[in-house]
Amino acid sequence: MEITYSKYGDYYLPNLVLSEEEPATYGRFGRMRLKYLKEHRRATYTNLKTSGQLTHHLSETDREANKMLRLLIEQMAQAQGITEQLKAEDQMAWVGAMNNTFNAAEKIVLLSFKQFKAVDKVVFGAANPPKS
């Protein structure tokens, strides 16, 4: 990477150009990761921000977590026998069962986020890694 300079009066200043960042298109899980990076992993946050990879990282994290959530909901609903037939016959029972499934799947995804944080602490050398 070559840096060029322009002369302004008696001074040479670098010709710096900001790269075009992709628009922030991440949701809840991306915002959770952003908050975690800002509060607990300042160096990682700064590195991602200065390299222009922060938005991509957050979008990817959010996309993967939502994919995991959808897959878990689908598998758990199938395992519990929550079908379209139940939806047609008894909508309130179907809604209640799907809400329970959604909440359980969401809890699993959030717990996996906490496990990633624990792994992050061990990898980056936290003084006291969490006990299970």
N, CA, C and O atoms as a GROMACS GRO file, in nm:
protein
  528
    1MET      N    1   0.085  -0.117   0.000
    1MET     CA    2   0.000   0.000   0.000
    1MET      C    3   0.089   0.123   0.000
    1MET      O    4   0.173   0.140   0.089
    2GLU      N    5   0.071   0.205  -0.098
    2GLU     CA    6   0.153   0.324  -0.112
    2GLU      C    7   0.075   0.446  -0.066
    2GLU      O    8  -0.041   0.465  -0.104
    3ILE      N    9   0.138   0.527   0.016
    3ILE     CA   10   0.074   0.648   0.066
    3ILE      C   11   0.128   0.765  -0.015
    3ILE      O   12   0.249   0.783  -0.029
    4THR      N   13   0.036   0.845  -0.067
    4THR     CA   14   0.076   0.964  -0.141
    4THR      C   15   0.049   1.087  -0.056
    4THR      O   16  -0.033   1.084   0.036
    5TYR      N   17   0.120   1.195  -0.088
    5TYR     CA   18   0.109   1.318  -0.011
    5TYR      C   19   0.080   1.434  -0.104
    5TYR      O   20   0.119   1.435  -0.220
    6SER      N   21   0.010   1.532  -0.049
    6SER     CA   22  -0.016   1.658  -0.120
    6SER      C   23   0.037   1.772  -0.036
    6SER      O   24   0.036   1.768   0.087
    7LYS      N   25   0.084   1.875  -0.105
    7LYS     CA   26   0.140   1.989  -0.034
    7LYS      C   27   0.031   2.094  -0.013
    7LYS      O   28  -0.032   2.139  -0.108
    8TYR      N   29   0.011   2.132   0.112
    8TYR     CA   30  -0.082   2.237   0.150
    8TYR      C   31  -0.002   2.344   0.224
    8TYR      O   32   0.036   2.325   0.340
    9GLY      N   33   0.022   2.456   0.157
    9GLY     CA   34   0.105   2.560   0.218
    9GLY      C   35   0.247   2.508   0.232
    9GLY      O   36   0.310   2.471   0.133
   10ASP      N   37   0.297   2.504   0.354
   10ASP     CA   38   0.432   2.455   0.380
   10ASP      C   39   0.434   2.309   0.426
   10ASP      O   40   0.539   2.257   0.462
   11TYR      N   41   0.319   2.244   0.426
   11TYR     CA   42   0.310   2.110   0.484
   11TYR      C   43   0.269   2.007   0.380
   11TYR      O   44   0.191   2.036   0.289
   12TYR      N   45   0.322   1.885   0.395
   12TYR     CA   46   0.278   1.771   0.317
   12TYR      C   47   0.185   1.688   0.403
   12TYR      O   48   0.221   1.643   0.512
   13LEU      N   49   0.065   1.667   0.353
   13LEU     CA   50  -0.035   1.588   0.426
   13LEU      C   51  -0.068   1.462   0.346
   13LEU      O   52  -0.074   1.467   0.223
   14PRO      N   53  -0.090   1.350   0.415
   14PRO     CA   54  -0.123   1.227   0.342
   14PRO      C   55  -0.260   1.236   0.277
   14PRO      O   56  -0.352   1.296   0.332
   15ASN      N   57  -0.271   1.174   0.161
   15ASN     CA   58  -0.400   1.167   0.091
   15ASN      C   59  -0.474   1.044   0.143
   15ASN      O   60  -0.456   0.934   0.092
   16LEU      N   61  -0.556   1.066   0.242
   16LEU     CA   62  -0.630   0.956   0.304
   16LEU      C   63  -0.772   0.952   0.249
   16LEU      O   64  -0.838   1.055   0.235
   17VAL      N   65  -0.818   0.832   0.219
   17VAL     CA   66  -0.952   0.814   0.166
   17VAL      C   67  -1.019   0.706   0.250
   17VAL      O   68  -0.963   0.598   0.271
   18LEU      N   69  -1.139   0.734   0.297
   18LEU     CA   70  -1.216   0.635   0.371
   18LEU      C   71  -1.275   0.535   0.274
   18LEU      O   72  -1.330   0.573   0.170
   19SER      N   73  -1.264   0.409   0.308
   19SER     CA   74  -1.323   0.306   0.223
   19SER      C   75  -1.474   0.308   0.242
   19SER      O   76  -1.526   0.347   0.347
   20GLU      N   77  -1.543   0.265   0.139
   20GLU     CA   78  -1.688   0.258   0.144
   20GLU      C   79  -1.728   0.138   0.229
   20GLU      O   80  -1.695   0.024   0.197
   21GLU      N   81  -1.799   0.163   0.337
   21GLU     CA   82  -1.846   0.055   0.423
   21GLU      C   83  -1.983   0.010   0.376
   21GLU      O   84  -2.065   0.090   0.330
   22GLU      N   85  -2.005  -0.120   0.389
   22GLU     CA   86  -2.137  -0.171   0.357
   22GLU      C   87  -2.234  -0.123   0.465
   22GLU      O   88  -2.193  -0.103   0.580
   23PRO      N   89  -2.359  -0.104   0.431
   23PRO     CA   90  -2.455  -0.057   0.532
   23PRO      C   91  -2.474  -0.161   0.642
   23PRO      O   92  -2.467  -0.281   0.618
   24ALA      N   93  -2.498  -0.112   0.761
   24ALA     CA   94  -2.516  -0.201   0.876
   24ALA      C   95  -2.650  -0.272   0.861
   24ALA      O   96  -2.756  -0.210   0.872
   25THR      N   97  -2.645  -0.403   0.837
   25THR     CA   98  -2.767  -0.480   0.817
   25THR      C   99  -2.777  -0.596   0.915
   25THR      O  100  -2.830  -0.702   0.881
   26TYR      N  101  -2.727  -0.576   1.034
   26TYR     CA  102  -2.733  -0.682   1.133
   26TYR      C  103  -2.844  -0.653   1.232
   26TYR      O  104  -2.886  -0.538   1.249
   27GLY      N  105  -2.890  -0.757   1.298
   27GLY     CA  106  -3.002  -0.745   1.390
   27GLY      C  107  -2.960  -0.763   1.535
   27GLY      O  108  -2.853  -0.718   1.578
   28ARG      N  109  -3.046  -0.828   1.607
   28ARG     CA  110  -3.030  -0.842   1.752
   28ARG      C  111  -2.900  -0.911   1.792
   28ARG      O  112  -2.830  -0.863   1.881
   29PHE      N  113  -2.868  -1.022   1.728
   29PHE     CA  114  -2.747  -1.096   1.766
   29PHE      C  115  -2.622  -1.019   1.727
   29PHE      O  116  -2.521  -1.026   1.797
   30GLY      N  117  -2.626  -0.947   1.617
   30GLY     CA  118  -2.513  -0.862   1.578
   30GLY      C  119  -2.491  -0.750   1.677
   30GLY      O  120  -2.377  -0.717   1.710
   31ARG      N  121  -2.601  -0.692   1.725
   31ARG     CA  122  -2.590  -0.585   1.826
   31ARG      C  123  -2.535  -0.639   1.957
   31ARG      O  124  -2.459  -0.570   2.025
   32MET      N  125  -2.573  -0.761   1.993
   32MET     CA  126  -2.520  -0.823   2.114
   32MET      C  127  -2.370  -0.845   2.101
   32MET      O  128  -2.294  -0.820   2.196
   33ARG      N  129  -2.326  -0.890   1.984
   33ARG     CA  130  -2.183  -0.912   1.961
   33ARG      C  131  -2.107  -0.780   1.964
   33ARG      O  132  -1.997  -0.772   2.018
   34LEU      N  133  -2.166  -0.675   1.906
   34LEU     CA  134  -2.103  -0.543   1.906
   34LEU      C  135  -2.085  -0.492   2.049
   34LEU      O  136  -1.979  -0.442   2.085
   35LYS      N  137  -2.188  -0.506   2.130
   35LYS     CA  138  -2.180  -0.464   2.269
   35LYS      C  139  -2.072  -0.541   2.343
   35LYS      O  140  -1.994  -0.483   2.419
   36TYR      N  141  -2.066  -0.673   2.321
   36TYR     CA  142  -1.964  -0.756   2.386
   36TYR      C  143  -1.824  -0.713   2.343
   36TYR      O  144  -1.735  -0.700   2.427
   37LEU      N  145  -1.804  -0.692   2.214
   37LEU     CA  146  -1.671  -0.651   2.167
   37LEU      C  147  -1.630  -0.516   2.226
   37LEU      O  148  -1.515  -0.499   2.267
   38LYS      N  149  -1.724  -0.422   2.230
   38LYS     CA  150  -1.692  -0.289   2.285
   38LYS      C  151  -1.657  -0.296   2.433
   38LYS      O  152  -1.567  -0.226   2.479
   39GLU      N  153  -1.729  -0.379   2.508
   39GLU     CA  154  -1.710  -0.382   2.653
   39GLU      C  155  -1.597  -0.474   2.698
   39GLU      O  156  -1.530  -0.444   2.797
   40HIS      N  157  -1.574  -0.585   2.626
   40HIS     CA  158  -1.481  -0.686   2.676
   40HIS      C  159  -1.363  -0.715   2.584
   40HIS      O  160  -1.262  -0.769   2.630
   41ARG      N  161  -1.372  -0.681   2.459
   41ARG     CA  162  -1.265  -0.709   2.363
   41ARG      C  163  -1.234  -0.584   2.282
   41ARG      O  164  -1.252  -0.582   2.160
   42ARG      N  165  -1.186  -0.482   2.350
   42ARG     CA  166  -1.158  -0.354   2.284
   42ARG      C  167  -1.059  -0.368   2.170
   42ARG      O  168  -1.076  -0.304   2.066
   43ALA      N  169  -0.955  -0.449   2.187
   43ALA     CA  170  -0.853  -0.464   2.082
   43ALA      C  171  -0.914  -0.528   1.957
   43ALA      O  172  -0.889  -0.483   1.846
   44THR      N  173  -0.993  -0.632   1.977
   44THR     CA  174  -1.058  -0.698   1.863
   44THR      C  175  -1.154  -0.601   1.795
   44THR      O  176  -1.158  -0.593   1.672
   45TYR      N  177  -1.231  -0.528   1.875
   45TYR     CA  178  -1.323  -0.428   1.820
   45TYR      C  179  -1.248  -0.324   1.738
   45TYR      O  180  -1.288  -0.292   1.626
   46THR      N  181  -1.139  -0.271   1.793
   46THR     CA  182  -1.061  -0.169   1.723
   46THR      C  183  -1.001  -0.224   1.594
   46THR      O  184  -1.003  -0.157   1.491
   47ASN      N  185  -0.947  -0.346   1.600
   47ASN     CA  186  -0.889  -0.408   1.480
   47ASN      C  187  -0.994  -0.427   1.371
   47ASN      O  188  -0.968  -0.398   1.254
   48LEU      N  189  -1.111  -0.477   1.408
   48LEU     CA  190  -1.217  -0.497   1.310
   48LEU      C  191  -1.264  -0.364   1.254
   48LEU      O  192  -1.290  -0.352   1.134
   49LYS      N  193  -1.275  -0.265   1.340
   49LYS     CA  194  -1.323  -0.133   1.297
   49LYS      C  195  -1.224  -0.067   1.201
   49LYS      O  196  -1.264  -0.016   1.097
   50THR      N  197  -1.095  -0.070   1.236
   50THR     CA  198  -0.996  -0.002   1.152
   50THR      C  199  -0.970  -0.077   1.022
   50THR      O  200  -0.932  -0.016   0.922
   51SER      N  201  -0.991  -0.209   1.022
   51SER     CA  202  -0.972  -0.284   0.898
   51SER      C  203  -1.095  -0.280   0.808
   51SER      O  204  -1.092  -0.328   0.695
   52GLY      N  205  -1.204  -0.223   0.859
   52GLY     CA  206  -1.327  -0.214   0.780
   52GLY      C  207  -1.407  -0.344   0.779
   52GLY      O  208  -1.497  -0.359   0.697
   53GLN      N  209  -1.375  -0.436   0.868
   53GLN     CA  210  -1.441  -0.566   0.870
   53GLN      C  211  -1.548  -0.578   0.978
   53GLN      O  212  -1.613  -0.682   0.989
   54LEU      N  213  -1.568  -0.474   1.059
   54LEU     CA  214  -1.662  -0.483   1.171
   54LEU      C  215  -1.804  -0.511   1.124
   54LEU      O  216  -1.869  -0.600   1.178
   55THR      N  217  -1.853  -0.438   1.028
   55THR     CA  218  -1.990  -0.456   0.980
   55THR      C  219  -2.009  -0.595   0.922
   55THR      O  220  -2.111  -0.660   0.946
   56HIS      N  221  -1.910  -0.641   0.847
   56HIS     CA  222  -1.918  -0.776   0.789
   56HIS      C  223  -1.920  -0.881   0.901
   56HIS      O  224  -1.998  -0.976   0.896
   57HIS      N  225  -1.834  -0.863   1.001
   57HIS     CA  226  -1.828  -0.957   1.114
   57HIS      C  227  -1.962  -0.962   1.188
   57HIS      O  228  -2.012  -1.070   1.219
   58LEU      N  229  -2.019  -0.845   1.215
   58LEU     CA  230  -2.146  -0.840   1.288
   58LEU      C  231  -2.260  -0.898   1.204
   58LEU      O  232  -2.346  -0.969   1.257
   59SER      N  233  -2.261  -0.868   1.075
   59SER     CA  234  -2.364  -0.923   0.987
   59SER      C  235  -2.354  -1.074   0.979
   59SER      O  236  -2.455  -1.144   0.983
   60GLU      N  237  -2.232  -1.124   0.969
   60GLU     CA  238  -2.210  -1.269   0.962
   60GLU      C  239  -2.251  -1.337   1.093
   60GLU      O  240  -2.313  -1.444   1.090
   61THR      N  241  -2.217  -1.277   1.206
   61THR     CA  242  -2.256  -1.331   1.336
   61THR      C  243  -2.408  -1.337   1.348
   61THR      O  244  -2.463  -1.438   1.392
   62ASP      N  245  -2.474  -1.229   1.308
   62ASP     CA  246  -2.620  -1.223   1.316
   62ASP      C  247  -2.683  -1.325   1.221
   62ASP      O  248  -2.779  -1.392   1.258
   63ARG      N  249  -2.630  -1.336   1.102
   63ARG     CA  250  -2.684  -1.431   1.004
   63ARG      C  251  -2.671  -1.575   1.054
   63ARG      O  252  -2.765  -1.653   1.044
   64GLU      N  253  -2.555  -1.609   1.109
   64GLU     CA  254  -2.533  -1.745   1.160
   64GLU      C  255  -2.624  -1.775   1.279
   64GLU      O  256  -2.679  -1.885   1.288
   65ALA      N  257  -2.639  -1.680   1.370
   65ALA     CA  258  -2.725  -1.702   1.487
   65ALA      C  259  -2.871  -1.718   1.445
   65ALA      O  260  -2.942  -1.804   1.499
   66ASN      N  261  -2.917  -1.637   1.351
   66ASN     CA  262  -3.056  -1.649   1.304
   66ASN      C  263  -3.077  -1.779   1.229
   66ASN      O  264  -3.184  -1.840   1.240
   67LYS      N  265  -2.978  -1.822   1.153
   67LYS     CA  266  -2.986  -1.950   1.082
   67LYS      C  267  -2.997  -2.064   1.184
   67LYS      O  268  -3.077  -2.155   1.167
   68MET      N  269  -2.916  -2.056   1.288
   68MET     CA  270  -2.920  -2.158   1.394
   68MET      C  271  -3.056  -2.157   1.463
   68MET      O  272  -3.112  -2.264   1.491
   69LEU      N  273  -3.110  -2.039   1.490
   69LEU     CA  274  -3.240  -2.027   1.556
   69LEU      C  275  -3.350  -2.088   1.470
   69LEU      O  276  -3.432  -2.165   1.520
   70ARG      N  277  -3.352  -2.055   1.341
   70ARG     CA  278  -3.456  -2.110   1.252
   70ARG      C  279  -3.447  -2.263   1.244
   70ARG      O  280  -3.548  -2.332   1.248
   71LEU      N  281  -3.324  -2.314   1.233
   71LEU     CA  282  -3.304  -2.458   1.224
   71LEU      C  283  -3.350  -2.528   1.352
   71LEU      O  284  -3.415  -2.632   1.346
   72LEU      N  285  -3.315  -2.470   1.467
   72LEU     CA  286  -3.358  -2.529   1.594
   72LEU      C  287  -3.509  -2.529   1.608
   72LEU      O  288  -3.568  -2.628   1.652
   73ILE      N  289  -3.573  -2.419   1.571
   73ILE     CA  290  -3.719  -2.411   1.581
   73ILE      C  291  -3.783  -2.518   1.493
   73ILE      O  292  -3.876  -2.587   1.535
   74GLU      N  293  -3.731  -2.531   1.372
   74GLU     CA  294  -3.786  -2.631   1.280
   74GLU      C  295  -3.769  -2.773   1.334
   74GLU      O  296  -3.863  -2.853   1.331
   75GLN      N  297  -3.650  -2.804   1.383
   75GLN     CA  298  -3.624  -2.939   1.435
   75GLN      C  299  -3.702  -2.967   1.562
   75GLN      O  300  -3.755  -3.077   1.580
   76MET      N  301  -3.710  -2.869   1.651
   76MET     CA  302  -3.783  -2.890   1.777
   76MET      C  303  -3.933  -2.904   1.751
   76MET      O  304  -3.999  -2.985   1.816
   77ALA      N  305  -3.987  -2.826   1.659
   77ALA     CA  306  -4.130  -2.835   1.626
   77ALA      C  307  -4.161  -2.972   1.566
   77ALA      O  308  -4.263  -3.032   1.598
   78GLN      N  309  -4.072  -3.019   1.480
   78GLN     CA  310  -4.093  -3.150   1.420
   78GLN      C  311  -4.086  -3.260   1.526
   78GLN      O  312  -4.167  -3.353   1.525
   79ALA      N  313  -3.990  -3.248   1.618
   79ALA     CA  314  -3.974  -3.350   1.723
   79ALA      C  315  -4.094  -3.351   1.818
   79ALA      O  316  -4.127  -3.456   1.873
   80GLN      N  317  -4.157  -3.236   1.839
   80GLN     CA  318  -4.271  -3.227   1.932
   80GLN      C  319  -4.405  -3.250   1.862
   80GLN      O  320  -4.510  -3.247   1.926
   81GLY      N  321  -4.401  -3.273   1.733
   81GLY     CA  322  -4.524  -3.302   1.659
   81GLY      C  323  -4.609  -3.179   1.632
   81GLY      O  324  -4.731  -3.191   1.619
   82ILE      N  325  -4.549  -3.064   1.625
   82ILE     CA  326  -4.622  -2.941   1.595
   82ILE      C  327  -4.630  -2.931   1.443
   82ILE      O  328  -4.530  -2.902   1.376
   83THR      N  329  -4.749  -2.954   1.388
   83THR     CA  330  -4.766  -2.962   1.243
   83THR      C  331  -4.866  -2.858   1.193
   83THR      O  332  -4.931  -2.789   1.271
   84GLU      N  333  -4.875  -2.850   1.062
   84GLU     CA  334  -4.974  -2.763   1.000
   84GLU      C  335  -5.116  -2.814   1.027
   84GLU      O  336  -5.211  -2.737   1.032
   85GLN      N  337  -5.128  -2.944   1.045
   85GLN     CA  338  -5.258  -3.002   1.078
   85GLN      C  339  -5.305  -2.950   1.214
   85GLN      O  340  -5.422  -2.916   1.230
   86LEU      N  341  -5.213  -2.943   1.312
   86LEU     CA  342  -5.247  -2.888   1.444
   86LEU      C  343  -5.286  -2.741   1.431
   86LEU      O  344  -5.378  -2.694   1.498
   87LYS      N  345  -5.216  -2.671   1.344
   87LYS     CA  346  -5.246  -2.528   1.321
   87LYS      C  347  -5.388  -2.512   1.266
   87LYS      O  348  -5.460  -2.421   1.305
   88ALA      N  349  -5.426  -2.600   1.176
   88ALA     CA  350  -5.561  -2.593   1.118
   88ALA      C  351  -5.669  -2.632   1.218
   88ALA      O  352  -5.778  -2.575   1.219
   89GLU      N  353  -5.640  -2.731   1.302
   89GLU     CA  354  -5.740  -2.782   1.396
   89GLU      C  355  -5.754  -2.696   1.521
   89GLU      O  356  -5.865  -2.668   1.565
   90ASP      N  357  -5.642  -2.654   1.580
   90ASP     CA  358  -5.645  -2.579   1.706
   90ASP      C  359  -5.535  -2.472   1.704
   90ASP      O  360  -5.422  -2.495   1.746
   91GLN      N  361  -5.572  -2.356   1.656
   91GLN     CA  362  -5.473  -2.249   1.637
   91GLN      C  363  -5.410  -2.204   1.768
   91GLN      O  364  -5.290  -2.177   1.772
   92MET      N  365  -5.487  -2.195   1.875
   92MET     CA  366  -5.433  -2.149   2.003
   92MET      C  367  -5.330  -2.248   2.058
   92MET      O  368  -5.228  -2.207   2.112
   93ALA      N  369  -5.356  -2.375   2.045
   93ALA     CA  370  -5.261  -2.477   2.091
   93ALA      C  371  -5.133  -2.469   2.007
   93ALA      O  372  -5.022  -2.480   2.060
   94TRP      N  373  -5.151  -2.448   1.875
   94TRP     CA  374  -5.035  -2.437   1.786
   94TRP      C  375  -4.950  -2.315   1.822
   94TRP      O  376  -4.828  -2.325   1.829
   95VAL      N  377  -5.015  -2.201   1.846
   95VAL     CA  378  -4.942  -2.078   1.880
   95VAL      C  379  -4.868  -2.098   2.013
   95VAL      O  380  -4.751  -2.059   2.024
   96GLY      N  381  -4.933  -2.156   2.111
   96GLY     CA  382  -4.868  -2.180   2.239
   96GLY      C  383  -4.748  -2.272   2.226
   96GLY      O  384  -4.642  -2.246   2.285
   97ALA      N  385  -4.764  -2.379   2.150
   97ALA     CA  386  -4.655  -2.474   2.131
   97ALA      C  387  -4.539  -2.409   2.054
   97ALA      O  388  -4.422  -2.431   2.088
   98MET      N  389  -4.570  -2.330   1.952
   98MET     CA  390  -4.465  -2.263   1.875
   98MET      C  391  -4.393  -2.157   1.958
   98MET      O  392  -4.272  -2.139   1.945
   99ASN      N  393  -4.467  -2.086   2.044
   99ASN     CA  394  -4.403  -1.988   2.133
   99ASN      C  395  -4.307  -2.057   2.230
   99ASN      O  396  -4.196  -2.009   2.254
  100ASN      N  397  -4.349  -2.170   2.285
  100ASN     CA  398  -4.260  -2.246   2.374
  100ASN      C  399  -4.136  -2.294   2.298
  100ASN      O  400  -4.024  -2.285   2.350
  101THR      N  401  -4.156  -2.342   2.179
  101THR     CA  402  -4.044  -2.389   2.096
  101THR      C  403  -3.950  -2.274   2.064
  101THR      O  404  -3.828  -2.289   2.074
  102PHE      N  405  -4.006  -2.160   2.026
  102PHE     CA  406  -3.923  -2.043   1.995
  102PHE      C  407  -3.841  -2.000   2.116
  102PHE      O  408  -3.722  -1.974   2.104
  103ASN      N  409  -3.905  -1.993   2.232
  103ASN     CA  410  -3.833  -1.951   2.353
  103ASN      C  411  -3.722  -2.048   2.390
  103ASN      O  412  -3.613  -2.006   2.429
  104ALA      N  413  -3.748  -2.177   2.377
  104ALA     CA  414  -3.645  -2.277   2.408
  104ALA      C  415  -3.528  -2.268   2.310
  104ALA      O  416  -3.412  -2.274   2.350
  105ALA      N  417  -3.559  -2.253   2.182
  105ALA     CA  418  -3.453  -2.242   2.080
  105ALA      C  419  -3.373  -2.114   2.099
  105ALA      O  420  -3.250  -2.113   2.084
  106GLU      N  421  -3.442  -2.006   2.132
  106GLU     CA  422  -3.373  -1.879   2.156
  106GLU      C  423  -3.278  -1.889   2.275
  106GLU      O  424  -3.167  -1.836   2.271
  107LYS      N  425  -3.322  -1.958   2.378
  107LYS     CA  426  -3.237  -1.977   2.496
  107LYS      C  427  -3.112  -2.057   2.459
  107LYS      O  428  -3.003  -2.026   2.507
  108ILE      N  429  -3.126  -2.158   2.376
  108ILE     CA  430  -3.011  -2.238   2.331
  108ILE      C  431  -2.912  -2.151   2.254
  108ILE      O  432  -2.791  -2.160   2.275
  109VAL      N  433  -2.962  -2.067   2.164
  109VAL     CA  434  -2.875  -1.979   2.086
  109VAL      C  435  -2.803  -1.880   2.179
  109VAL      O  436  -2.683  -1.857   2.163
  110LEU      N  437  -2.874  -1.823   2.274
  110LEU     CA  438  -2.812  -1.730   2.367
  110LEU      C  439  -2.707  -1.799   2.453
  110LEU      O  440  -2.602  -1.741   2.482
  111LEU      N  441  -2.734  -1.922   2.495
  111LEU     CA  442  -2.634  -1.997   2.572
  111LEU      C  443  -2.511  -2.027   2.488
  111LEU      O  444  -2.399  -2.027   2.539
  112SER      N  445  -2.531  -2.053   2.360
  112SER     CA  446  -2.414  -2.077   2.274
  112SER      C  447  -2.333  -1.949   2.260
  112SER      O  448  -2.210  -1.956   2.248
  113PHE      N  449  -2.398  -1.832   2.261
  113PHE     CA  450  -2.326  -1.705   2.260
  113PHE      C  451  -2.240  -1.693   2.386
  113PHE      O  452  -2.125  -1.650   2.379
  114LYS      N  453  -2.297  -1.731   2.500
  114LYS     CA  454  -2.221  -1.724   2.625
  114LYS      C  455  -2.103  -1.819   2.622
  114LYS      O  456  -1.996  -1.786   2.674
  115GLN      N  457  -2.120  -1.937   2.562
  115GLN     CA  458  -2.009  -2.031   2.552
  115GLN      C  459  -1.900  -1.974   2.463
  115GLN      O  460  -1.781  -1.993   2.492
  116PHE      N  461  -1.937  -1.904   2.355
  116PHE     CA  462  -1.836  -1.842   2.269
  116PHE      C  463  -1.760  -1.736   2.348
  116PHE      O  464  -1.640  -1.719   2.329
  117LYS      N  465  -1.830  -1.665   2.435
  117LYS     CA  466  -1.764  -1.564   2.518
  117LYS      C  467  -1.665  -1.631   2.612
  117LYS      O  468  -1.555  -1.580   2.635
  118ALA      N  469  -1.706  -1.747   2.668
  118ALA     CA  470  -1.615  -1.818   2.758
  118ALA      C  471  -1.492  -1.868   2.682
  118ALA      O  472  -1.380  -1.860   2.732
  119VAL      N  473  -1.512  -1.919   2.562
  119VAL     CA  474  -1.400  -1.963   2.478
  119VAL      C  475  -1.312  -1.844   2.445
  119VAL      O  476  -1.190  -1.853   2.447
  120ASP      N  477  -1.376  -1.731   2.414
  120ASP     CA  478  -1.303  -1.608   2.383
  120ASP      C  479  -1.213  -1.569   2.500
  120ASP      O  480  -1.098  -1.528   2.479
  121LYS      N  481  -1.264  -1.582   2.623
  121LYS     CA  482  -1.184  -1.547   2.741
  121LYS      C  483  -1.063  -1.639   2.755
  121LYS      O  484  -0.953  -1.594   2.786
  122VAL      N  485  -1.084  -1.769   2.732
  122VAL     CA  486  -0.975  -1.864   2.744
  122VAL      C  487  -0.872  -1.841   2.634
  122VAL      O  488  -0.752  -1.842   2.661
  123VAL      N  489  -0.917  -1.821   2.512
  123VAL     CA  490  -0.826  -1.801   2.399
  123VAL      C  491  -0.745  -1.673   2.414
  123VAL      O  492  -0.625  -1.672   2.387
  124PHE      N  493  -0.811  -1.566   2.458
  124PHE     CA  494  -0.742  -1.438   2.469
  124PHE      C  495  -0.679  -1.418   2.606
  124PHE      O  496  -0.632  -1.308   2.636
  125GLY      N  497  -0.678  -1.521   2.690
  125GLY     CA  498  -0.603  -1.516   2.814
  125GLY      C  499  -0.664  -1.436   2.927
  125GLY      O  500  -0.599  -1.348   2.983
  126ALA      N  501  -0.788  -1.464   2.961
  126ALA     CA  502  -0.849  -1.398   3.075
  126ALA      C  503  -0.783  -1.448   3.204
  126ALA      O  504  -0.739  -1.563   3.211
  127ALA      N  505  -0.778  -1.363   3.303
  127ALA     CA  506  -0.714  -1.399   3.429
  127ALA      C  507  -0.786  -1.514   3.498
  127ALA      O  508  -0.722  -1.605   3.549
  128ASN      N  509  -0.919  -1.510   3.499
  128ASN     CA  510  -0.998  -1.614   3.564
  128ASN      C  511  -1.104  -1.665   3.468
  128ASN      O  512  -1.213  -1.609   3.462
  129PRO      N  513  -1.075  -1.772   3.392
  129PRO     CA  514  -1.177  -1.824   3.302
  129PRO      C  515  -1.297  -1.873   3.380
  129PRO      O  516  -1.281  -1.919   3.493
  130PRO      N  517  -1.417  -1.863   3.323
  130PRO     CA  518  -1.538  -1.902   3.397
  130PRO      C  519  -1.539  -2.051   3.426
  130PRO      O  520  -1.488  -2.132   3.349
  131LYS      N  521  -1.600  -2.085   3.540
  131LYS     CA  522  -1.614  -2.226   3.579
  131LYS      C  523  -1.750  -2.275   3.535
  131LYS      O  524  -1.849  -2.202   3.542
  132SER      N  525  -1.754  -2.398   3.490
  132SER     CA  526  -1.882  -2.454   3.443
  132SER      C  527  -1.958  -2.516   3.556
  132SER      O  528  -2.067  -2.568   3.536
   0.00000   0.00000   0.00000
